[in-house]
């Protein structure tokens, strides 16, 4: 009997084992999804909003329980886990309040007597989600789908199966119809079987570039809509006139939060040569204040990485970069899943620290002679998820932001996802958008209706 194991990354202790679903249970899940969709699609926006508000209440009432599960399963410190739960609740409330407005039919002018555009649900959406934000990634992708009248089948990462089951339980406890949201405890080899089902009309994936390519191929084969939110190697561009203290503080927060395991973390620090030394010294000073340790200890400010294989991959990327002439400023070693905060200096294109996504607490310092070279270096990467730009000249900053190849650019601020703003990337960072009015329409039938006498 194959099982998924939930293990505490800090000490590798196994906290739970989960039996995988057999074919009979999987077929039953498809049937429940179909039955749920036949009812849910016709529910009023008010009824859908009521469910989302109930989910938000559940999340807040049981925040500590859910935060503990997140921290134990994937290593996030408790403060960050609590913040993740709160963000999920806010997303539920946002779509409960705004969903009807986003999906309200639009009257447009045409040659017809009357023409309109409607936004109707399409069926079940398969959500293939990662482990690094085990509640937020799921809610970010699926809450808009549910508000739009769809149902959800969740295939979560194996190492956060407890989180997956808890999310399903939240929907049940909040009054969702049976089959509206189901957690499928299945291995990767049944992904195509799920996508091929008639009830499944869309696939949304947050994960690696490789996973995105594989899932997009399967979705294309079966002619199903897909949205991909993939990797990132986000640049943090520091111009000469930047507030260096603020840029260093926010940059380090972005890079080291969640032990560096965030797709929109600032990973490549592109700094104008004139201010590079001062900026790096500020980073070194602030790194000393990071307290690594047990993620359940309230005094800990950075927990372990989620799995040993991830830490070992990061170590190899770091070592391969050093072999090619990159300098190590500080850090660089690991003990199990506990990886030291690391700074690499004089990073250039052609090494993993520049070209690849380093999914852990390693920041790359890249020197640029001027702002135009900084933009060129920022764009010289196959990813295009997010970016931040630091300057006191806000007008100039907005002009430069338009030259950066990314799905979002934040000026003098931390790159983050926000329910009010569309989220997603370009190039190898994927396609489609989550959140905002754009995200809720991704998995709808945008239907034209024309009326004549």
C-alpha positions in Angstrom: 0.0 0.0 0.0 1.5 3.3 -1.1 1.2 6.2 1.3 2.2 9.9 1.4 4.2 10.9 4.5 3.9 14.2 6.3 7.2 14.9 8.0 8.4 17.8 10.1 11.3 19.4 8.0 13.1 20.6 11.1 13.8 17.1 12.6 12.4 14.7 9.8 10.0 13.2 12.3 7.0 11.6 10.5 3.8 13.1 11.8 1.2 11.4 9.6 0.7 8.9 6.8 -2.0 9.1 4.1 -3.2 6.2 2.0 -3.6 7.0 -1.7 -7.0 6.8 -3.3 -7.8 3.7 -5.3 -9.6 3.9 -8.7 -13.0 3.2 -7.1 -12.6 6.3 -4.8 -11.3 8.4 -7.7 -14.3 7.5 -9.9 -16.6 8.3 -7.0 -15.0 11.7 -6.7 -15.7 12.4 -10.4 -19.3 11.5 -9.9 -19.6 13.8 -6.8 -18.0 16.7 -8.7 -20.5 16.3 -11.6 -23.5 16.2 -9.2 -22.2 19.2 -7.3 -21.7 21.2 -10.4 -25.2 20.5 -11.7 -26.5 22.2 -8.5 -23.8 24.8 -7.8 -23.8 26.4 -11.2 -27.3 27.6 -10.7 -26.8 29.0 -7.2 -27.2 32.7 -6.9 -24.3 35.0 -6.3 -25.6 35.6 -2.8 -25.5 31.9 -2.0 -22.0 31.6 -3.3 -21.0 34.6 -1.3 -22.5 33.1 1.8 -20.3 30.1 1.5 -17.1 32.2 1.0 -17.9 34.3 4.1 -18.5 31.1 6.1 -15.1 29.8 4.9 -13.5 33.1 6.0 -15.0 32.8 9.5 -13.8 29.2 9.8 -10.3 30.2 8.8 -10.1 32.9 11.4 -11.7 30.9 14.2 -9.4 28.0 13.7 -6.3 30.0 12.6 -4.0 28.6 15.2 -4.8 25.0 14.3 -4.3 25.6 10.6 -1.1 27.5 11.2 0.3 24.7 13.3 -0.4 22.2 10.5 1.3 24.4 7.9 4.4 24.9 10.1 4.7 21.3 11.0 4.3 20.0 7.5 6.4 22.4 5.4 8.6 24.3 7.9 7.1 27.8 7.7 7.5 29.8 11.0 4.2 30.3 12.9 4.1 34.0 12.4 4.1 33.5 8.6 1.7 30.6 8.7 -0.8 32.8 10.7 -0.4 35.5 8.1 -1.1 33.0 5.3 -4.4 32.0 6.9 -5.5 35.6 7.3 -4.7 36.3 3.7 -6.9 33.4 2.7 -9.8 34.8 4.7 -9.3 38.2 3.1 -9.5 36.6 -0.4 -12.7 34.8 0.5 -14.3 38.1 1.7 -13.0 40.0 -1.4 -14.7 37.6 -3.8 -17.8 37.4 -1.7 -18.1 41.1 -2.0 -16.9 41.7 -5.6 -17.6 38.4 -7.4 -21.1 39.3 -8.7 -19.8 42.7 -10.0 -16.9 41.0 -11.8 -19.3 38.5 -13.5 -22.3 40.6 -14.2 -23.4 40.5 -17.8 -22.2 43.3 -20.0 -24.3 45.0 -22.6 -22.3 46.0 -25.7 -23.1 47.8 -28.9 -23.2 45.8 -32.1 -25.4 45.4 -35.2 -27.9 43.4 -33.3 -30.9 44.9 -31.5 -29.3 43.7 -28.2 -26.0 42.0 -27.6 -24.4 41.0 -24.3 -21.5 39.1 -22.8 -22.1 36.6 -20.0 -19.7 34.8 -17.8 -20.8 31.3 -17.0 -19.2 28.4 -15.2 -17.6 25.5 -17.1 -17.4 22.5 -14.8 -14.7 21.2 -12.5 -11.3 22.8 -12.3 -8.3 20.6 -11.4 -6.0 22.6 -9.1 -2.5 21.2 -9.0 -0.9 23.1 -6.1 2.6 23.3 -4.5 3.7 23.0 -0.9 5.3 26.4 -0.2 2.1 28.2 0.6 -0.2 25.2 1.2 -3.3 27.2 2.1 -2.8 30.4 0.2 -1.9 28.9 -3.2 -5.0 26.7 -3.1 -7.4 29.5 -2.0 -5.9 32.0 -4.5 -6.5 29.6 -7.4 -9.8 28.1 -6.3 -11.9 30.7 -4.5 -12.5 32.7 -7.8 -13.4 29.4 -9.5 -16.0 28.6 -6.9 -17.5 32.1 -6.9 -17.8 31.8 -10.6 -20.0 28.6 -10.2 -17.4 25.9 -10.8 -16.3 23.0 -8.6 -12.8 22.1 -7.6 -10.7 19.0 -7.5 -7.4 19.6 -5.6 -4.3 17.6 -6.2 -1.9 19.0 -3.6 1.8 18.3 -3.1 2.3 15.0 -1.3 4.2 16.4 1.6 1.3 18.7 2.6 -1.5 16.2 2.5 -2.7 17.2 6.0 -3.2 20.7 4.7 -5.0 19.4 1.7 -7.4 17.4 3.8 -8.0 20.3 6.2 -9.0 22.6 3.4 -11.6 20.1 2.1 -12.9 19.8 5.7 -13.2 23.6 6.0 -15.5 23.7 3.0 -17.6 20.9 4.3 -17.9 22.5 7.7 -18.8 25.8 6.1 -21.8 24.3 4.3 -20.5 23.5 0.9 -22.5 20.9 -1.1 -20.9 17.4 -1.2 -18.4 17.3 -4.0 -17.9 21.1 -4.4 -14.3 20.9 -3.2 -12.5 17.6 -3.0 -9.0 16.8 -2.1 -7.6 13.9 -4.2 -4.8 12.0 -2.5 -3.3 10.7 -5.7 0.1 10.3 -7.3 1.3 12.1 -10.4 0.7 9.2 -12.6 -3.1 9.7 -12.6 -2.9 13.3 -13.6 -3.9 12.6 -17.2 -6.7 10.4 -16.1 -8.2 13.3 -14.1 -7.7 15.9 -16.9 -9.3 13.6 -19.4 -12.6 13.4 -17.5 -15.5 15.2 -19.2 -16.4 17.1 -16.0 -12.9 18.6 -15.8 -12.9 21.6 -18.1 -9.9 23.5 -16.7 -6.5 23.0 -15.0 -4.7 25.5 -12.9 -1.2 24.7 -11.8 1.3 26.5 -9.5 4.7 24.9 -9.6 7.9 24.3 -11.5 8.7 25.1 -15.1 8.9 21.3 -15.8 5.6 20.6 -14.1 3.9 23.4 -16.0 5.2 22.1 -19.3 4.0 18.6 -18.6 0.5 19.7 -17.4 0.1 22.2 -20.3 0.8 19.3 -22.7 -1.8 17.1 -21.1 -4.4 20.0 -21.0 -3.7 20.7 -24.7 -4.0 17.0 -25.6 -7.4 16.9 -24.1 -8.4 20.4 -25.1 -8.8 21.8 -21.6 -8.2 25.4 -20.6 -5.1 25.9 -18.4 -3.5 28.6 -16.3 0.1 28.2 -15.2 1.9 30.1 -12.4 5.5 28.8 -12.6 8.9 29.8 -11.4 10.5 33.1 -11.0 13.9 34.7 -10.7 12.7 38.1 -9.7 15.1 41.1 -10.0 15.3 43.7 -7.3 16.8 46.7 -9.0 18.5 49.3 -6.8 19.2 52.7 -8.5 21.7 55.3 -7.3 19.0 57.5 -5.7 17.3 54.6 -3.8 16.7 54.6 -0.1 19.3 51.9 0.5 18.3 51.1 4.0 14.7 50.4 3.0 15.7 48.6 -0.2 18.1 46.3 1.8 15.5 45.7 4.5 12.6 44.8 2.2 14.9 43.0 -0.2 16.2 40.7 2.6 12.7 40.2 3.8 11.6 39.2 0.3 14.5 36.8 -0.2 14.5 35.1 3.2 10.8 34.8 4.2 9.4 31.3 4.1 13.1 30.2 4.0 13.4 31.7 0.5 10.8 29.4 -0.9 8.6 31.8 -2.8 8.2 32.2 -6.5 8.0 36.0 -6.2 10.9 36.4 -3.8 13.6 38.9 -4.9 16.3 36.5 -6.0 18.6 38.7 -8.2 19.7 41.9 -6.5 20.8 44.2 -9.4 22.6 47.2 -7.9 24.1 50.2 -9.5 27.9 50.0 -9.1 28.2 53.4 -7.2 26.0 52.2 -4.3 26.8 48.5 -4.4 29.2 48.3 -1.4 26.9 50.2 0.9 23.9 48.1 -0.1 25.8 44.8 0.5 27.1 46.0 3.8 23.5 46.7 4.9 22.5 43.2 3.8 25.3 41.6 5.8 24.4 43.5 8.9 20.8 42.6 8.7 21.5 38.9 8.0 23.1 38.7 11.4 19.7 39.3 13.0 18.1 36.3 11.4 17.4 33.5 14.0 17.2 30.1 12.4 15.7 27.1 14.3 12.6 25.2 15.1 9.7 26.8 13.2 7.4 26.2 16.1 9.5 28.4 18.4 8.1 31.9 18.4 11.6 33.3 18.6 12.6 31.8 15.3 12.6 34.2 12.3 13.5 31.6 9.6 12.6 28.0 9.6 13.9 25.1 7.6 13.4 24.4 4.0 10.6 22.0 3.2 12.6 18.9 2.2 16.1 17.7 2.2 16.2 17.1 -1.6 15.3 20.8 -2.1 18.2 21.9 0.2 20.6 19.6 -1.6 19.5 21.0 -5.0 20.0 24.5 -3.8 23.5 23.6 -2.4 24.4 22.2 -5.9 23.3 25.4 -7.6 25.3 27.5 -5.2 28.4 25.3 -5.6 28.1 25.2 -9.4 27.9 29.0 -9.3 31.1 29.3 -7.1 33.0 27.0 -9.5 32.4 29.5 -12.2 34.0 32.4 -10.4 31.2 33.8 -8.3 32.2 35.0 -4.8 30.6 33.8 -1.5 30.0 36.7 0.9 28.3 34.7 3.7 26.5 31.5 4.5 26.3 28.7 2.0 26.0 25.5 4.0 23.1 23.4 5.3 22.3 20.8 7.9 19.4 18.7 6.8 16.7 21.1 5.7 18.3 24.0 7.6 20.1 26.2 5.0 22.1 29.2 6.0 21.1 32.6 4.7 23.5 33.1 1.8 24.8 36.0 -0.2 26.6 35.5 -3.5 28.6 38.4 -5.0 29.6 39.4 -8.6 27.0 37.1 -10.1 26.9 37.2 -13.9 24.8 35.5 -16.7 25.8 31.9 -17.4 25.7 30.5 -13.9 22.8 29.0 -11.9 22.7 31.9 -9.5 21.7 34.2 -12.4 20.0 31.9 -15.0 18.0 29.5 -12.7 15.5 29.9 -10.0 17.2 29.4 -6.6 14.3 28.3 -4.4 15.8 28.9 -1.0 17.5 31.6 1.1 20.3 32.6 -1.4 20.5 36.1 -2.8 22.6 37.0 -5.9 24.4 40.4 -6.0 24.7 41.6 -9.6 26.5 44.9 -10.5 25.2 47.3 -13.2 27.0 50.4 -14.4 23.8 52.3 -15.0 20.0 52.0 -15.0 19.8 50.9 -18.6 22.2 48.0 -18.0 20.2 47.2 -14.8 17.1 46.8 -16.9 18.9 44.8 -19.5 20.2 42.4 -16.8 16.8 42.2 -15.2 15.3 41.1 -18.6 18.2 38.7 -19.4 16.4 35.7 -17.9 13.9 33.2 -19.1 11.5 34.0 -16.2 9.1 37.0 -15.9 7.0 36.8 -12.8 7.6 39.8 -10.6 10.2 42.6 -10.1 10.8 45.5 -7.7 12.5 48.8 -8.5 14.0 51.1 -6.0 14.3 54.9 -6.7 13.2 58.2 -5.2 12.3 59.5 -8.7 8.8 58.0 -8.9 8.0 59.3 -12.4 11.3 57.8 -13.7 10.5 54.6 -11.8 7.2 54.2 -13.6 8.7 54.7 -17.0 11.4 52.1 -16.2 8.8 49.7 -14.8 7.2 49.5 -18.2 10.6 48.3 -19.7 10.8 45.3 -17.3 9.6 42.0 -18.7 7.4 40.8 -15.8 3.8 40.2 -14.8 4.1 42.8 -12.0 6.5 45.5 -11.0 6.5 47.0 -7.5 8.2 50.4 -7.0 9.8 50.8 -3.6 7.8 47.9 -2.2 7.7 44.2 -1.6 6.4 42.1 -4.5 3.3 40.3 -3.3 0.0 38.9 -4.5 -3.1 40.8 -3.7 -6.7 39.7 -4.4 -7.5 43.1 -5.9 -4.7 42.9 -8.5 -4.1 40.4 -11.3 -1.2 37.9 -10.6 0.8 35.9 -13.0 3.8 35.9 -15.3 5.2 35.9 -18.8 7.9 33.9 -20.6 8.8 30.7 -18.6 6.9 32.0 -15.6 3.6 30.8 -17.2 0.4 32.3 -18.6 -3.0 33.4 -17.5 -3.9 35.4 -14.4 -5.1 34.7 -11.0 -7.0 37.1 -8.6 -8.8 40.3 -9.4 -11.5 40.5 -12.1 -9.1 39.0 -14.6 -8.6 35.8 -12.5 -12.2 35.0 -11.8 -13.0 35.1 -15.6 -10.2 32.6 -16.6 -12.4 29.6 -16.0 -15.7 30.9 -17.3 -17.4 30.6 -20.6 -17.3 34.1 -21.9 -20.4 33.8 -23.9 -21.8 36.2 -26.6 -25.6 36.5 -26.8 -27.2 38.5 -29.6 -30.9 39.3 -29.9 -32.9 40.3 -33.0 -36.6 40.9 -33.6 
